[in-house]
Amino acid sequence: TPFPSTPRFRSLEATGISTGSSTWIWSPNSIYSVSVENEDRDVWRDFLFNKEYELALMHCKTPSQLDTVYQSQGHDLVEVKKYIQAAAAFARSTLPLAHITRVLLDLPSTDALKVYLQRKADQNLTKVQMNLVCMWLLSLYLEEDEEILLGFISDHYNDLVPRIAYPMLQNAEATHSLLQLADLLGDYEYLARYQIGLGLYTDALDSLRKSQNTELIYKLSSVLFPKAPE
């Protein structure tokens, strides 16, 4: 195929042919290979501009690009009141926890906040971040059926802060969950004392046996043994 002349370039008697990703151009005196690389490098930006988020995600090459798409998608989904989907998108972004929780707390229900926190709890967070996320989830699960609460505690007892979690559970009268948390944490002194307060003397004795702490057994024996002498 002859190449035409332009105002800037003199016409050459040259011919070209494409083979795969390369184009070969030759003339009576020279031959050139023109390669096209990373042709789709910024295609994700075009899809993002058009709010075609799934296509944008498919064409992302780096974590930074993915993060940009998830952030934009989350904010747009909030605008159209698709709050659950927005929460899921935000959870995959690096936007600060405090920023997203402020956005989601303004919504009519806590469902989206719960989805966001659940997704974050499944990620590799720092210890402090995980404590914050799980304590917040605990406060939300106090409004759920206790079976759900028990399941959550079973999965995340090591991510809770006992000195805060115990009073929360006690105030919510979630007795089974409170006893389960103390037992899973191996906090047998707290467990035994709480069981004694409930009149569960045999259970308290079992907790003391689990502790294998002679000092603790001696400390509580005056209260416990007259009630459960066996």
Disulfide bonds with the S-S distance in Angstrom:
none
